[in-house]
Every structure is written in structure tokens, then in C-alpha cells.
């Protein structure tokens, strides 16, 4: 069975103003295109400051969705600290659904 295609990300219209005002980095969009082709338990997490500084991680191939989500948040938090991003990580995509 073919896996469903995930559309390119954009901030949801119902998102808080601070999320809508932030520009999603081009490298994140490229990583999301690759993420959309993956299967299994997968998740993407993103930390995005209002000044455009960001950290993100894409996880795929995990046996369960909850494991993928937990690992994405854990790895994003580590990258966020390394990149001095002030905002916390949030799940951006869980499986084939954009949640942020």
C-alpha cells in the first residue's frame, strides 16, 4: 500500500500569532520534503525563535509512533541547546500529519 503524501508545511491558520509571524527556515522545508517520503513511526520537532534562529530534527523508521515522537523531542531539545535557540521544541509533524 502506498503511503499517503504529506503536504509541504506552512503555519496553520489557527496557530497563535507568534507562530504565524515566524518564518520557517528553507532548510527545514527541504528536510520536511524528505520526511514526507519516509515510512514507519516518524516525527519532526522544531524550535523556532522569533528572530529566525531554529533547531529541528526528523526521525523515521521507529517501530511505534510514540517512540518516534519521544526521540524527535529529545533530539530537538539537544540541538536547540547547541544552537542557542531560546524557544522550546514542539512536534511539527507526527506520522503523516502536520500538528503545528
N, CA, C and O atoms as a GROMACS GRO file, in nm:
protein
  400
    1UNK      N    1   0.084  -0.116   0.000
    1UNK     CA    2   0.000   0.000   0.000
    1UNK      C    3   0.089   0.124   0.000
    1UNK      O    4   0.184   0.130   0.078
    2UNK      N    5   0.061   0.219  -0.084
    2UNK     CA    6   0.138   0.342  -0.091
    2UNK      C    7   0.110   0.427   0.032
    2UNK      O    8  -0.003   0.437   0.079
    3UNK      N    9   0.217   0.489   0.083
    3UNK     CA   10   0.196   0.575   0.199
    3UNK      C   11   0.141   0.710   0.153
    3UNK      O   12   0.177   0.758   0.045
    4UNK      N   13   0.055   0.772   0.234
    4UNK     CA   14  -0.004   0.899   0.194
    4UNK      C   15   0.102   1.007   0.186
    4UNK      O   16   0.201   1.004   0.259
    5UNK      N   17   0.081   1.101   0.097
    5UNK     CA   18   0.172   1.212   0.079
    5UNK      C   19   0.140   1.320   0.182
    5UNK      O   20   0.024   1.347   0.211
    6UNK      N   21   0.244   1.380   0.236
    6UNK     CA   22   0.228   1.488   0.331
    6UNK      C   23   0.258   1.617   0.257
    6UNK      O   24   0.360   1.629   0.189
    7UNK      N   25   0.169   1.714   0.270
    7UNK     CA   26   0.187   1.841   0.200
    7UNK      C   27   0.299   1.922   0.264
    7UNK      O   28   0.332   1.903   0.381
    8UNK      N   29   0.356   2.011   0.185
    8UNK     CA   30   0.461   2.099   0.235
    8UNK      C   31   0.408   2.179   0.353
    8UNK      O   32   0.292   2.221   0.353
    9UNK      N   33   0.492   2.200   0.454
    9UNK     CA   34   0.444   2.266   0.574
    9UNK      C   35   0.422   2.416   0.556
    9UNK      O   36   0.489   2.482   0.478
   10UNK      N   37   0.326   2.465   0.629
   10UNK     CA   38   0.304   2.608   0.645
   10UNK      C   39   0.235   2.625   0.779
   10UNK      O   40   0.160   2.537   0.821
   11UNK      N   41   0.259   2.736   0.846
   11UNK     CA   42   0.194   2.751   0.976
   11UNK      C   43   0.043   2.745   0.962
   11UNK      O   44  -0.013   2.816   0.878
   12UNK      N   45  -0.026   2.664   1.041
   12UNK     CA   46  -0.171   2.655   1.033
   12UNK      C   47  -0.235   2.792   1.059
   12UNK      O   48  -0.184   2.870   1.138
   13UNK      N   49  -0.346   2.819   0.991
   13UNK     CA   50  -0.412   2.947   1.007
   13UNK      C   51  -0.464   2.968   1.148
   13UNK      O   52  -0.483   3.081   1.191
   14UNK      N   53  -0.488   2.860   1.221
   14UNK     CA   54  -0.538   2.871   1.357
   14UNK      C   55  -0.425   2.883   1.459
   14UNK      O   56  -0.451   2.889   1.579
   15UNK      N   57  -0.300   2.887   1.412
   15UNK     CA   58  -0.187   2.895   1.504
   15UNK      C   59  -0.182   3.032   1.570
   15UNK      O   60  -0.230   3.131   1.514
   16UNK      N   61  -0.125   3.038   1.690
   16UNK     CA   62  -0.111   3.167   1.756
   16UNK      C   63  -0.032   3.265   1.669
   16UNK      O   64   0.049   3.223   1.586
   17UNK      N   65  -0.055   3.393   1.688
   17UNK     CA   66   0.011   3.495   1.606
   17UNK      C   67   0.161   3.482   1.608
   17UNK      O   68   0.225   3.502   1.505
   18UNK      N   69   0.220   3.449   1.724
   18UNK     CA   70   0.366   3.441   1.731
   18UNK      C   71   0.420   3.331   1.641
   18UNK      O   72   0.530   3.345   1.588
   19UNK      N   73   0.346   3.222   1.623
   19UNK     CA   74   0.389   3.116   1.533
   19UNK      C   75   0.373   3.160   1.388
   19UNK      O   76   0.461   3.136   1.305
   20UNK      N   77   0.263   3.225   1.356
   20UNK     CA   78   0.239   3.270   1.219
   20UNK      C   79   0.344   3.372   1.175
   20UNK      O   80   0.381   3.376   1.058
   21UNK      N   81   0.391   3.454   1.268
   21UNK     CA   82   0.485   3.560   1.234
   21UNK      C   83   0.626   3.508   1.208
   21UNK      O   84   0.708   3.579   1.150
   22UNK      N   85   0.654   3.388   1.248
   22UNK     CA   86   0.789   3.332   1.232
   22UNK      C   87   0.805   3.270   1.094
   22UNK      O   88   0.714   3.206   1.042
   23UNK      N   89   0.921   3.290   1.038
   23UNK     CA   90   0.949   3.236   0.906
   23UNK      C   91   1.012   3.098   0.921
   23UNK      O   92   1.114   3.082   0.989
   24UNK      N   93   0.952   2.999   0.858
   24UNK     CA   94   1.007   2.864   0.862
   24UNK      C   95   1.131   2.862   0.773
   24UNK      O   96   1.123   2.900   0.656
   25UNK      N   97   1.246   2.817   0.826
   25UNK     CA   98   1.371   2.818   0.750
   25UNK      C   99   1.364   2.727   0.627
   25UNK      O  100   1.304   2.619   0.632
   26UNK      N  101   1.426   2.769   0.516
   26UNK     CA  102   1.427   2.688   0.393
   26UNK      C  103   1.484   2.548   0.413
   26UNK      O  104   1.436   2.452   0.352
   27UNK      N  105   1.585   2.535   0.498
   27UNK     CA  106   1.644   2.402   0.521
   27UNK      C  107   1.546   2.309   0.592
   27UNK      O  108   1.549   2.188   0.573
   28UNK      N  109   1.458   2.367   0.674
   28UNK     CA  110   1.354   2.286   0.739
   28UNK      C  111   1.254   2.237   0.634
   28UNK      O  112   1.212   2.122   0.637
   29UNK      N  113   1.218   2.325   0.541
   29UNK     CA  114   1.124   2.286   0.434
   29UNK      C  115   1.182   2.172   0.350
   29UNK      O  116   1.110   2.079   0.312
   30UNK      N  117   1.312   2.180   0.322
   30UNK     CA  118   1.378   2.073   0.245
   30UNK      C  119   1.376   1.942   0.325
   30UNK      O  120   1.347   1.836   0.270
   31UNK      N  121   1.406   1.951   0.454
   31UNK     CA  122   1.403   1.832   0.540
   31UNK      C  123   1.262   1.774   0.547
   31UNK      O  124   1.244   1.652   0.554
   32UNK      N  125   1.161   1.861   0.547
   32UNK     CA  126   1.024   1.814   0.552
   32UNK      C  127   0.987   1.738   0.425
   32UNK      O  128   0.915   1.638   0.432
   33UNK      N  129   1.035   1.784   0.310
   33UNK     CA  130   1.009   1.712   0.184
   33UNK      C  131   1.064   1.570   0.193
   33UNK      O  132   0.999   1.475   0.149
   34UNK      N  133   1.183   1.555   0.249
   34UNK     CA  134   1.244   1.423   0.265
   34UNK      C  135   1.164   1.341   0.368
   34UNK      O  136   1.139   1.223   0.347
   35UNK      N  137   1.125   1.405   0.477
   35UNK     CA  138   1.045   1.340   0.582
   35UNK      C  139   0.917   1.280   0.523
   35UNK      O  140   0.878   1.170   0.560
   36UNK      N  141   0.854   1.353   0.434
   36UNK     CA  142   0.726   1.309   0.376
   36UNK      C  143   0.739   1.176   0.301
   36UNK      O  144   0.640   1.105   0.285
   37UNK      N  145   0.859   1.142   0.256
   37UNK     CA  146   0.879   1.019   0.181
   37UNK      C  147   0.908   0.899   0.272
   37UNK      O  148   0.907   0.785   0.226
   38UNK      N  149   0.932   0.924   0.399
   38UNK     CA  150   0.968   0.817   0.493
   38UNK      C  151   0.845   0.741   0.542
   38UNK      O  152   0.732   0.791   0.534
   39UNK      N  153   0.868   0.621   0.592
   39UNK     CA  154   0.758   0.541   0.644
   39UNK      C  155   0.790   0.495   0.786
   39UNK      O  156   0.897   0.527   0.839
   40UNK      N  157   0.699   0.422   0.845
   40UNK     CA  158   0.717   0.376   0.981
   40UNK      C  159   0.685   0.486   1.080
   40UNK      O  160   0.632   0.590   1.043
   41UNK      N  161   0.718   0.462   1.206
   41UNK     CA  162   0.698   0.565   1.308
   41UNK      C  163   0.791   0.681   1.278
   41UNK      O  164   0.912   0.664   1.272
   42UNK      N  165   0.734   0.800   1.260
   42UNK     CA  166   0.815   0.916   1.227
   42UNK      C  167   0.758   1.041   1.291
   42UNK      O  168   0.639   1.050   1.320
   43UNK      N  169   0.848   1.139   1.312
   43UNK     CA  170   0.806   1.265   1.371
   43UNK      C  171   0.910   1.371   1.338
   43UNK      O  172   1.028   1.340   1.316
   44UNK      N  173   0.866   1.496   1.336
   44UNK     CA  174   0.955   1.611   1.322
   44UNK      C  175   0.926   1.707   1.436
   44UNK      O  176   0.811   1.734   1.469
   45UNK      N  177   1.033   1.757   1.496
   45UNK     CA  178   1.019   1.856   1.603
   45UNK      C  179   1.097   1.980   1.561
   45UNK      O  180   1.200   1.971   1.494
   46UNK      N  181   1.047   2.096   1.603
   46UNK     CA  182   1.104   2.224   1.562
   46UNK      C  183   1.102   2.321   1.679
   46UNK      O  184   1.002   2.332   1.751
   47UNK      N  185   1.212   2.392   1.697
   47UNK     CA  186   1.220   2.505   1.789
   47UNK      C  187   1.251   2.625   1.702
   47UNK      O  188   1.348   2.623   1.626
   48UNK      N  189   1.171   2.730   1.713
   48UNK     CA  190   1.184   2.844   1.622
   48UNK      C  191   1.168   2.974   1.699
   48UNK      O  192   1.061   3.006   1.750
   49UNK      N  193   1.278   3.051   1.707
   49UNK     CA  194   1.274   3.180   1.773
   49UNK      C  195   1.212   3.285   1.681
   49UNK      O  196   1.210   3.267   1.559
   50UNK      N  197   1.164   3.392   1.739
   50UNK     CA  198   1.103   3.498   1.659
   50UNK      C  199   1.204   3.568   1.568
   50UNK      O  200   1.165   3.631   1.470
   51UNK      N  201   1.333   3.557   1.599
   51UNK     CA  202   1.437   3.617   1.515
   51UNK      C  203   1.482   3.524   1.402
   51UNK      O  204   1.574   3.559   1.327
   52UNK      N  205   1.419   3.407   1.390
   52UNK     CA  206   1.451   3.315   1.282
   52UNK      C  207   1.549   3.205   1.318
   52UNK      O  208   1.569   3.114   1.238
   53UNK      N  209   1.611   3.211   1.435
   53UNK     CA  210   1.703   3.106   1.476
   53UNK      C  211   1.621   2.980   1.504
   53UNK      O  212   1.515   2.987   1.565
   54UNK      N  213   1.672   2.864   1.458
   54UNK     CA  214   1.593   2.742   1.472
   54UNK      C  215   1.679   2.620   1.497
   54UNK      O  216   1.800   2.619   1.476
   55UNK      N  217   1.612   2.517   1.544
   55UNK     CA  218   1.669   2.383   1.558
   55UNK      C  219   1.556   2.287   1.527
   55UNK      O  220   1.442   2.310   1.566
   56UNK      N  221   1.588   2.179   1.457
   56UNK     CA  222   1.485   2.081   1.425
   56UNK      C  223   1.546   1.944   1.408
   56UNK      O  224   1.668   1.930   1.393
   57UNK      N  225   1.461   1.844   1.412
   57UNK     CA  226   1.506   1.707   1.390
   57UNK      C  227   1.394   1.629   1.322
   57UNK      O  228   1.276   1.652   1.347
   58UNK      N  229   1.434   1.538   1.236
   58UNK     CA  230   1.342   1.450   1.165
   58UNK      C  231   1.379   1.306   1.201
   58UNK      O  232   1.494   1.265   1.183
   59UNK      N  233   1.283   1.232   1.251
   59UNK     CA  234   1.304   1.094   1.294
   59UNK      C  235   1.212   1.004   1.213
   59UNK      O  236   1.095   1.037   1.193
   60UNK      N  237   1.263   0.891   1.167
   60UNK     CA  238   1.177   0.796   1.095
   60UNK      C  239   1.226   0.654   1.116
   60UNK      O  240   1.338   0.632   1.162
   61UNK      N  241   1.139   0.558   1.083
   61UNK     CA  242   1.174   0.417   1.090
   61UNK      C  243   1.162   0.356   1.228
   61UNK      O  244   1.213   0.246   1.251
   62UNK      N  245   1.096   0.423   1.320
   62UNK     CA  246   1.079   0.368   1.454
   62UNK      C  247   0.963   0.268   1.456
   62UNK      O  248   0.869   0.282   1.378
   63UNK      N  249   0.970   0.167   1.545
   63UNK     CA  250   0.864   0.066   1.549
   63UNK      C  251   0.728   0.122   1.590
   63UNK      O  252   0.624   0.071   1.547
   64UNK      N  253   0.728   0.227   1.673
   64UNK     CA  254   0.599   0.285   1.714
   64UNK      C  255   0.603   0.436   1.697
   64UNK      O  256   0.710   0.498   1.696
   65UNK      N  257   0.485   0.495   1.684
   65UNK     CA  258   0.474   0.639   1.669
   65UNK      C  259   0.518   0.710   1.797
   65UNK      O  260   0.584   0.814   1.790
   66UNK      N  261   0.484   0.654   1.911
   66UNK     CA  262   0.522   0.720   2.037
   66UNK      C  263   0.674   0.723   2.055
   66UNK      O  264   0.728   0.821   2.106
   67UNK      N  265   0.744   0.616   2.014
   67UNK     CA  266   0.890   0.616   2.022
   67UNK      C  267   0.949   0.723   1.930
   67UNK      O  268   1.043   0.793   1.968
   68UNK      N  269   0.895   0.735   1.810
   68UNK     CA  270   0.944   0.836   1.716
   68UNK      C  271   0.922   0.977   1.771
   68UNK      O  272   1.011   1.061   1.762
   69UNK      N  273   0.805   1.002   1.826
   69UNK     CA  274   0.774   1.134   1.881
   69UNK      C  275   0.865   1.168   1.998
   69UNK      O  276   0.916   1.280   2.007
   70UNK      N  277   0.885   1.072   2.088
   70UNK     CA  278   0.973   1.095   2.204
   70UNK      C  279   1.116   1.123   2.160
   70UNK      O  280   1.180   1.214   2.212
   71UNK      N  281   1.166   1.046   2.064
   71UNK     CA  282   1.303   1.065   2.016
   71UNK      C  283   1.318   1.199   1.944
   71UNK      O  284   1.420   1.267   1.960
   72UNK      N  285   1.219   1.238   1.864
   72UNK     CA  286   1.225   1.366   1.795
   72UNK      C  287   1.233   1.481   1.895
   72UNK      O  288   1.312   1.574   1.877
   73UNK      N  289   1.153   1.477   2.000
   73UNK     CA  290   1.156   1.583   2.101
   73UNK      C  291   1.288   1.584   2.176
   73UNK      O  292   1.343   1.691   2.204
   74UNK      N  293   1.340   1.468   2.210
   74UNK     CA  294   1.466   1.458   2.282
   74UNK      C  295   1.582   1.513   2.199
   74UNK      O  296   1.663   1.592   2.248
   75UNK      N  297   1.590   1.470   2.074
   75UNK     CA  298   1.697   1.516   1.986
   75UNK      C  299   1.684   1.665   1.954
   75UNK      O  300   1.784   1.735   1.946
   76UNK      N  301   1.563   1.712   1.935
   76UNK     CA  302   1.541   1.854   1.908
   76UNK      C  303   1.588   1.937   2.026
   76UNK      O  304   1.652   2.041   2.008
   77UNK      N  305   1.557   1.893   2.147
   77UNK     CA  306   1.599   1.967   2.267
   77UNK      C  307   1.751   1.976   2.273
   77UNK      O  308   1.806   2.081   2.310
   78UNK      N  309   1.819   1.869   2.238
   78UNK     CA  310   1.966   1.870   2.238
   78UNK      C  311   2.018   1.968   2.133
   78UNK      O  312   2.108   2.047   2.162
   79UNK      N  313   1.963   1.964   2.012
   79UNK     CA  314   2.006   2.056   1.906
   79UNK      C  315   1.972   2.201   1.940
   79UNK      O  316   2.048   2.292   1.908
   80UNK      N  317   1.859   2.222   2.007
   80UNK     CA  318   1.817   2.357   2.046
   80UNK      C  319   1.920   2.420   2.138
   80UNK      O  320   1.955   2.536   2.122
   81UNK      N  321   1.967   2.343   2.235
   81UNK     CA  322   2.068   2.393   2.329
   81UNK      C  323   2.197   2.425   2.256
   81UNK      O  324   2.257   2.530   2.277
   82UNK      N  325   2.241   2.333   2.168
   82UNK     CA  326   2.365   2.354   2.092
   82UNK      C  327   2.358   2.478   2.004
   82UNK      O  328   2.458   2.547   1.986
   83UNK      N  329   2.240   2.507   1.949
   83UNK     CA  330   2.223   2.621   1.859
   83UNK      C  331   2.181   2.749   1.932
   83UNK      O  332   2.159   2.852   1.868
   84UNK      N  333   2.170   2.744   2.064
   84UNK     CA  334   2.128   2.859   2.146
   84UNK      C  335   1.992   2.915   2.104
   84UNK      O  336   1.972   3.036   2.101
   85UNK      N  337   1.901   2.826   2.072
   85UNK     CA  338   1.764   2.866   2.039
   85UNK      C  339   1.688   2.878   2.170
   85UNK      O  340   1.690   2.786   2.252
   86UNK      N  341   1.621   2.990   2.191
   86UNK     CA  342   1.553   3.017   2.317
   86UNK      C  343   1.419   2.942   2.330
   86UNK      O  344   1.385   2.896   2.439
   87UNK      N  345   1.345   2.931   2.221
   87UNK     CA  346   1.213   2.865   2.226
   87UNK      C  347   1.229   2.715   2.246
   87UNK      O  348   1.329   2.656   2.206
   88UNK      N  349   1.129   2.655   2.309
   88UNK     CA  350   1.128   2.511   2.329
   88UNK      C  351   1.088   2.440   2.200
   88UNK      O  352   1.027   2.499   2.111
   89UNK      N  353   1.124   2.314   2.192
   89UNK     CA  354   1.086   2.232   2.077
   89UNK      C  355   0.938   2.195   2.088
   89UNK      O  356   0.884   2.177   2.197
   90UNK      N  357   0.876   2.185   1.972
   90UNK     CA  358   0.739   2.138   1.963
   90UNK      C  359   0.733   2.038   1.848
   90UNK      O  360   0.807   2.049   1.751
   91UNK      N  361   0.644   1.941   1.860
   91UNK     CA  362   0.625   1.849   1.749
   91UNK      C  363   0.563   1.925   1.634
   91UNK      O  364   0.461   1.992   1.652
   92UNK      N  365   0.623   1.915   1.518
   92UNK     CA  366   0.569   1.981   1.399
   92UNK      C  367   0.486   1.883   1.318
   92UNK      O  368   0.380   1.917   1.266
   93UNK      N  369   0.536   1.760   1.306
   93UNK     CA  370   0.464   1.656   1.233
   93UNK      C  371   0.474   1.526   1.311
   93UNK      O  372   0.578   1.493   1.368
   94UNK      N  373   0.364   1.454   1.313
   94UNK     CA  374   0.356   1.323   1.378
   94UNK      C  375   0.299   1.228   1.274
   94UNK      O  376   0.186   1.244   1.229
   95UNK      N  377   0.380   1.129   1.238
   95UNK     CA  378   0.336   1.041   1.129
   95UNK      C  379   0.320   1.125   1.003
   95UNK      O  380   0.410   1.201   0.967
   96UNK      N  381   0.207   1.112   0.938
   96UNK     CA  382   0.181   1.187   0.815
   96UNK      C  383   0.095   1.312   0.838
   96UNK      O  384   0.036   1.365   0.744
   97UNK      N  385   0.089   1.357   0.961
   97UNK     CA  386   0.005   1.473   0.992
   97UNK      C  387   0.087   1.588   1.049
   97UNK      O  388   0.165   1.570   1.142
   98UNK      N  389   0.070   1.708   0.991
   98UNK     CA  390   0.131   1.828   1.046
   98UNK      C  391   0.045   1.872   1.163
   98UNK      O  392  -0.075   1.894   1.147
   99UNK      N  393   0.106   1.885   1.281
   99UNK     CA  394   0.030   1.918   1.401
   99UNK      C  395   0.057   2.059   1.454
   99UNK      O  396  -0.011   2.104   1.546
  100UNK      N  397   0.157   2.129   1.395
  100UNK     CA  398   0.186   2.265   1.439
  100UNK      C  399   0.186   2.359   1.324
  100UNK      O  400   0.209   2.479   1.341
   0.00000   0.00000   0.00000
